[in-house]
Amino acid sequence: MLLGLLSVPAFATTIPAPKGLDHPGIKWDWQITAGNYNFDVSTVSNYDMKNVTFNKINKELIFTGNSTHYGNIAEIDIPHNLIGGNLTISQDGKPISAIVIPGTDSSTVMLKFNQTGLTTTSILGTTYLPEFSSVAPLVMVLSIIIVIFTTRLKKF
């Protein structure tokens, strides 16, 4: 029986590319360090995504890309804990319309544009990291202790 399984020829088929898609997408995973945290920002685009930088003062992610063709599309997944709130998207300094899909842990930004050459896309958020995230557990513990202490004082 084992010999029969090994002697069976293997066949493979090629999957045709979707119609109308001349330039298939490439996925990049970017590691962004902010404060003492590391965040994974992923991009899928049909053009060359060169670099991603983070400006924590402006709560801004800056994506640099290069395209040799028209009909560019990109999908960018940004964790809420990195930047969140209302996202504003601009390309080469000009505001553009994009589809923003909020999720439970991240937001997905979808772009479509017809430009060749170097492109800089900026995504600005209204929030950056959970503020006071390192102090929050301490405040919660102190609050619980105060509540327990005050309820016991009323009994005496």
C-alpha positions in Angstrom: 0.0 0.0 0.0 2.8 2.4 0.9 4.5 1.6 -2.5 1.2 2.4 -4.2 1.0 5.9 -2.6 4.5 6.7 -3.5 4.1 5.7 -7.1 1.1 7.9 -7.8 2.1 10.9 -9.9 1.6 14.4 -8.4 -0.3 17.0 -10.5 -0.3 20.7 -10.1 -2.4 23.3 -11.7 -1.7 27.0 -12.2 -4.2 29.4 -10.8 -5.0 32.2 -13.3 -4.5 35.8 -12.1 -7.8 37.7 -11.5 -9.0 39.5 -14.5 -8.3 43.2 -14.6 -5.4 43.1 -12.1 -2.2 43.9 -14.1 -0.1 44.3 -11.0 -0.7 41.9 -8.1 -0.3 43.0 -4.5 2.7 42.6 -2.3 2.5 42.4 1.5 4.9 44.1 3.8 5.0 43.9 7.6 6.6 46.9 9.3 7.8 46.9 12.9 7.1 50.4 14.4 8.6 51.3 17.8 6.7 53.9 19.8 7.6 54.5 23.5 8.4 51.2 25.0 6.1 49.3 22.6 6.4 47.6 19.3 3.6 47.6 16.8 3.0 45.7 13.6 1.8 47.8 10.7 1.0 45.7 7.6 0.6 47.0 4.1 -0.6 45.3 0.9 0.0 47.3 -2.3 0.5 46.8 -6.0 3.4 49.2 -6.0 6.8 49.2 -4.2 6.4 50.3 -0.6 9.9 51.6 0.3 9.6 52.8 3.9 7.4 53.6 6.9 8.3 56.1 9.5 6.4 57.3 12.6 6.2 60.8 14.0 4.8 60.5 17.5 4.6 64.3 18.0 2.1 64.6 15.1 0.6 61.1 15.6 1.5 60.4 12.0 2.6 57.4 9.9 4.5 58.3 6.8 4.6 55.7 3.9 7.0 56.2 1.1 6.4 54.3 -2.1 7.4 54.1 -5.7 5.2 53.1 -8.6 6.0 52.5 -12.3 2.3 52.3 -13.3 -1.1 53.8 -13.0 -4.0 52.2 -11.1 -2.3 52.0 -7.7 -4.0 50.5 -4.7 -3.0 50.0 -1.1 -4.4 48.5 2.0 -2.8 49.6 5.3 -3.6 48.0 8.7 -2.9 50.3 11.7 -3.3 49.2 15.3 -5.5 51.4 17.4 -3.0 51.5 20.2 -0.4 53.1 17.9 -2.6 55.8 16.4 -6.4 56.0 16.4 -9.4 58.2 16.5 -10.3 60.1 13.3 -7.7 59.3 10.7 -6.8 62.0 8.1 -5.0 60.8 5.0 -2.9 63.0 2.6 -0.7 62.2 -0.3 2.3 64.4 -1.2 0.9 67.0 1.1 -2.6 67.1 -0.4 -5.7 65.6 1.4 -7.2 62.6 -0.4 -10.3 60.6 0.2 -9.7 57.0 1.4 -11.9 54.3 2.8 -11.2 53.8 6.5 -12.7 50.6 8.1 -12.5 50.6 11.9 -12.0 47.2 13.5 -11.7 46.0 17.1 -7.9 46.2 17.3 -7.0 48.1 14.2 -8.2 50.3 11.4 -7.8 49.4 7.7 -7.1 52.3 5.3 -7.8 51.6 1.6 -6.2 53.9 -1.0 -6.6 54.1 -4.8 -4.7 56.6 -6.9 -3.3 57.2 -10.4 0.3 58.5 -10.0 3.7 57.2 -11.0 7.0 57.8 -9.4 7.7 58.5 -5.7 4.7 59.0 -3.5 4.5 60.0 0.2 1.3 59.0 2.0 0.7 60.4 5.5 -1.9 59.1 7.9 -2.6 61.3 11.0 -4.5 60.1 14.0 -6.1 62.0 16.8 -4.8 59.6 19.5 -1.4 58.1 20.1 -0.9 55.1 22.5 -3.2 54.8 25.5 -2.1 57.8 27.5 -1.0 56.9 31.0 -1.0 53.2 30.1 1.8 52.5 32.5 0.0 54.3 35.4 -3.5 52.8 34.7 -3.0 49.6 36.7 -1.7 51.5 39.7 -4.6 53.9 39.6 -7.0 51.0 39.4 -5.5 49.2 42.4 -5.5 52.3 44.5 -9.1 53.0 43.6 -10.2 49.6 44.7 -8.3 49.9 48.0 -9.9 53.3 48.6 -13.4 51.9 47.9 -12.9 48.9 50.2 -11.4 51.1 52.9 -14.2 53.7 52.8 -17.0 51.0 52.9 -15.4 49.5 56.0 -15.1 52.8 57.7 -18.9 53.4 57.4 -19.6 50.2 59.3 -17.8 51.3 62.4 
